[in-house]
Amino acid sequence: MPDDPQAQNDLSAAMTALGRNARAAAAELSRAPTGARNAALLAAAEALVDRERAILAANAKDVKAARAEGQDDAFIDRLLLTAKVVEEMALGLRQVAALPDPVGEVTDLAFRPSGIQVGRMRVPLGVVAIIYESRPDVTADAGALCLKSGNACILRGGSEALNSNQAIAACLAVGLKAAGLPEAAIQLVATTDRQAVGALVTMDQYIDMVVPRGGKGLIERVAKEARVPVLKHLDGVCHVYVDDGADLGKALRIADNAKTQRYGTCNTMETLLVAVAEAKAFLPEIAKVFVAKGVEMRADPGAMAFLPKGAAIAATEEDWYAEYLAPVIAIRVVAGLDEAIAHIAKYGSQHTDAIVTEHGPRARRFLREVDSASVMVNASTRFADGFEYGLGAEIGISTNKLHARGPVGLEGLTSQKWIVLGDGHVRS
Amino acid sequence: MPDDPQAQNDLSAAMTALGRNARAAAAELSRAPTGARNAALLAAAEALVDRERAILAANAKDVKAARAEGQDDAFIDRLLLTAKVVEEMALGLRQVAALPDPVGEVTDLAFRPSGIQVGRMRVPLGVVAIIYESRPDVTADAGALCLKSGNACILRGGSEALNSNQAIAACLAVGLKAAGLPEAAIQLVATTDRQAVGALVTMDQYIDMVVPRGGKGLIERVAKEARVPVLKHLDGVCHVYVDDGADLGKALRIADNAKTQRYGTCNTMETLLVAVAEAKAFLPEIAKVFVAKGVEMRADPGAMAFLPKGAAIAATEEDWYAEYLAPVIAIRVVAGLDEAIAHIAKYGSQHTDAIVTEHGPRARRFLREVDSASVMVNASTRFADGFEYGLGAEIGISTNKLHARGPVGLEGLTSQKWIVLGDGHVRS
């Protein structure tokens, strides 16, 4: 709580106004035809290109201030916009415009014995709040996905990117205006007051879903304080299990790709499980790859026995829970499928887990019994991604079990209502 | 908080044990074939029939105690079991056994440009807690739906029905045992301590969803305290709008049925909206029906002008928000579709709303723009029901916007995970 009750009141009034405006805009958007929403996206893309210079100037201010504050290179890297990034944002808006409209899709419409027809219609959620860190390109991306799916949105980016975000949001506003849509369809929280996040995530009368995008600290804070449903992604402790009789060529390719293609992503493998029957043949080969690429191996005694001397250190209990997001991997030898499934159930994060196997029935069991958002057979965990899954866009990856699991595209920003068609039908 | 810290510790330990056992049972259930779950349901049905006498004896104890406590007739009515109710419970279990298994259904499996196949598999949520009042038949019904959908469940019925619930739960346990499934798949909370509910709805490490079934007080309490997602149904302020040029024969039939077929259900119409163009012809006719059936009318000035003198009283602002659940109706004359939609958006509860119209484009607008769980054209709001919609069962009606809206059947007790099939595919 801030010390100044007046400041608290002002913030609260400002947030309520944002919420109320968003709710009104959502009602208008729910009536807006596909064409208007697409026109707004295309006009916003044009505005981004036209105003590139102004956007870069605003960004330069943010970068300068962040440097003065002593932010590190990685932070500046995420904050920095270039002409190329602005072009990519514009391209992103055009791609979203080209996606099929999820809103209004009617499915499963069928006659019932009573004579009524019953079906489902896909509709926007209403108002979505996106809370993110100092990555200004998220402003364009998240705003576009919400608009496309007919949702009003409230964007709260990192305070260090406020000038950049305002410059980008202004382009989105140009697009909305050009298409005759309410400007409150996409609102940026203008204050840098950290209390704003707490206010947003508790306004359940105005906001239907919150999507935090950023590091674990941000997501945990939002999840803890929220009274609004949160589409959240916590840990990504992903496993690859190399089964008895696996094709070791495939296993090598998949384990290498799942670990080393990118170290910092949530769908990167963190623990490699190997059936004891394959340990002797497989572990020395994969160790060569990891050693060559500088991946630190932390092994249980069963795995250690088959790794080159000194190549690995002993894993501790914590290693099985760890999401390294770094060139480090935990390796364990298991008796077989049952032990692999039990390990994943105990230590995993229900994100993405893969089996490498040639054995049909064991693949079938793994698919059924591993309770993760993405379960894979003979494929790299790195495929867990909205674009790879054909969603055309990705608002985030969910480790929730309700509403949406795994990569979430436009569909995750909608729900289905029931529609009933009759001709004077009554219930008897 | 109870005064006795020891009692609090005991309760907490007992609830944790329930949660842990449920989680373990859920893992077993996720592997159990359809046949085993159905066999358990059929054996439980048989046990209900076999043990009818013991169930009625347990129920007689509960009824006697409730009478001694001075509970009213309506309460006793809900609590009372008869031979017929026991038979119906058994029949209900057999019907659930006969429903198609939602678990494991794979949809949308398709090849992606990378060569992987991506699809979705329907899976149980895990552990579901059902919190209900003193209606012992819910024990059989809710337990059956959770079991069928592969979820372990924790049942917390009203404390006045504890003996009855235990007798019924014992039959479900017989079924589970006969089918070789873990008895902890269906657990009944044995304590009558009211703190148990608070403990249940905050155990997010063990429970994936809470379904409160009962009056508004119960649901509000659960929603307020819960840290676990709640499948909830709050108000049902349902509207029928009679449009310009509606077929007044259909309008009369639908308004009559929507209001008077049953007064106490959530899908009963509470407010009738009439386009001004039809007010003169329609209102005197529907008034005859309502007068004949003893339905109290509360009208705005526009409607009052067309109702027989003294037949209605003046509606107040509160009437438009009211869920009467009684032979009372609010009636308002509106200019047309826009005003009707605006009224529903302002005063409605996003449950079920219907338009009576012969006009295609206005029907299309109503379907699209009314943001309710069920939106109907020329049909009675009373159709908003899992059985009428063909779900085969109903765990509840949801006014949530995420996960499941409207009548919720077995599908609402499941979610979809992604499955990916490859043959050594890696991401490039």
Chai-1 contact restraints between the chains, C-beta under 6 A:
chainA,res_idxA,chainB,res_idxB,connection_type,confidence,min_distance_angstrom,max_distance_angstrom,comment,restraint_id
A,R31,B,E369,contact,1.0,0.0,6.0,A-B,restraint_1
A,R112,B,G390,contact,1.0,0.0,6.0,A-B,restraint_2
A,I116,B,A379,contact,1.0,0.0,6.0,A-B,restraint_3
A,I116,B,F383,contact,1.0,0.0,6.0,A-B,restraint_4
A,V118,B,Y389,contact,1.0,0.0,6.0,A-B,restraint_5
A,L125,B,K401,contact,1.0,0.0,6.0,A-B,restraint_6
A,D208,B,K401,contact,1.0,0.0,6.0,A-B,restraint_7
A,P229,B,L402,contact,1.0,0.0,6.0,A-B,restraint_8
A,K250,B,G424,contact,1.0,0.0,6.0,A-B,restraint_9
A,R253,B,G424,contact,1.0,0.0,6.0,A-B,restraint_10
A,R253,B,V426,contact,1.0,0.0,6.0,A-B,restraint_11
A,I254,B,V426,contact,1.0,0.0,6.0,A-B,restraint_12
A,N257,B,V426,contact,1.0,0.0,6.0,A-B,restraint_13
A,N257,B,R427,contact,1.0,0.0,6.0,A-B,restraint_14
A,Q261,B,R427,contact,1.0,0.0,6.0,A-B,restraint_15
A,L367,B,I419,contact,1.0,0.0,6.0,A-B,restraint_16
A,E369,B,R31,contact,1.0,0.0,6.0,A-B,restraint_17
A,A373,B,K417,contact,1.0,0.0,6.0,A-B,restraint_18
A,S374,B,W418,contact,1.0,0.0,6.0,A-B,restraint_19
A,V375,B,I419,contact,1.0,0.0,6.0,A-B,restraint_20
A,M376,B,V420,contact,1.0,0.0,6.0,A-B,restraint_21
A,V377,B,L421,contact,1.0,0.0,6.0,A-B,restraint_22
A,N378,B,G422,contact,1.0,0.0,6.0,A-B,restraint_23
A,N378,B,D423,contact,1.0,0.0,6.0,A-B,restraint_24
A,N378,B,G424,contact,1.0,0.0,6.0,A-B,restraint_25
A,A379,B,I116,contact,1.0,0.0,6.0,A-B,restraint_26
A,A379,B,V420,contact,1.0,0.0,6.0,A-B,restraint_27
A,A379,B,G422,contact,1.0,0.0,6.0,A-B,restraint_28
A,A379,B,H425,contact,1.0,0.0,6.0,A-B,restraint_29
A,S380,B,V426,contact,1.0,0.0,6.0,A-B,restraint_30
A,S380,B,R427,contact,1.0,0.0,6.0,A-B,restraint_31
A,R382,B,R427,contact,1.0,0.0,6.0,A-B,restraint_32
A,F383,B,I116,contact,1.0,0.0,6.0,A-B,restraint_33
A,F383,B,V420,contact,1.0,0.0,6.0,A-B,restraint_34
A,F383,B,R427,contact,1.0,0.0,6.0,A-B,restraint_35
A,Y389,B,V118,contact,1.0,0.0,6.0,A-B,restraint_36
A,G390,B,R112,contact,1.0,0.0,6.0,A-B,restraint_37
A,K401,B,L125,contact,1.0,0.0,6.0,A-B,restraint_38
A,K401,B,D208,contact,1.0,0.0,6.0,A-B,restraint_39
A,K401,B,S415,contact,1.0,0.0,6.0,A-B,restraint_40
A,L402,B,P229,contact,1.0,0.0,6.0,A-B,restraint_41
A,L402,B,H403,contact,1.0,0.0,6.0,A-B,restraint_42
A,H403,B,L402,contact,1.0,0.0,6.0,A-B,restraint_43
A,H403,B,H403,contact,1.0,0.0,6.0,A-B,restraint_44
A,R405,B,S415,contact,1.0,0.0,6.0,A-B,restraint_45
A,R405,B,K417,contact,1.0,0.0,6.0,A-B,restraint_46
A,G406,B,W418,contact,1.0,0.0,6.0,A-B,restraint_47
A,S415,B,K401,contact,1.0,0.0,6.0,A-B,restraint_48
A,S415,B,R405,contact,1.0,0.0,6.0,A-B,restraint_49
A,K417,B,A373,contact,1.0,0.0,6.0,A-B,restraint_50
A,K417,B,R405,contact,1.0,0.0,6.0,A-B,restraint_51
A,W418,B,S374,contact,1.0,0.0,6.0,A-B,restraint_52
A,W418,B,G406,contact,1.0,0.0,6.0,A-B,restraint_53
A,I419,B,L367,contact,1.0,0.0,6.0,A-B,restraint_54
A,I419,B,V375,contact,1.0,0.0,6.0,A-B,restraint_55
A,V420,B,M376,contact,1.0,0.0,6.0,A-B,restraint_56
A,V420,B,A379,contact,1.0,0.0,6.0,A-B,restraint_57
A,V420,B,F383,contact,1.0,0.0,6.0,A-B,restraint_58
A,L421,B,V377,contact,1.0,0.0,6.0,A-B,restraint_59
A,G422,B,N378,contact,1.0,0.0,6.0,A-B,restraint_60
A,G422,B,A379,contact,1.0,0.0,6.0,A-B,restraint_61
A,D423,B,N378,contact,1.0,0.0,6.0,A-B,restraint_62
A,G424,B,K250,contact,1.0,0.0,6.0,A-B,restraint_63
A,G424,B,R253,contact,1.0,0.0,6.0,A-B,restraint_64
A,G424,B,N378,contact,1.0,0.0,6.0,A-B,restraint_65
A,H425,B,A379,contact,1.0,0.0,6.0,A-B,restraint_66
A,V426,B,R253,contact,1.0,0.0,6.0,A-B,restraint_67
A,V426,B,I254,contact,1.0,0.0,6.0,A-B,restraint_68
A,V426,B,N257,contact,1.0,0.0,6.0,A-B,restraint_69
A,V426,B,S380,contact,1.0,0.0,6.0,A-B,restraint_70
A,R427,B,Q261,contact,1.0,0.0,6.0,A-B,restraint_71
A,R427,B,S380,contact,1.0,0.0,6.0,A-B,restraint_72
A,R427,B,R382,contact,1.0,0.0,6.0,A-B,restraint_73
A,R427,B,F383,contact,1.0,0.0,6.0,A-B,restraint_74
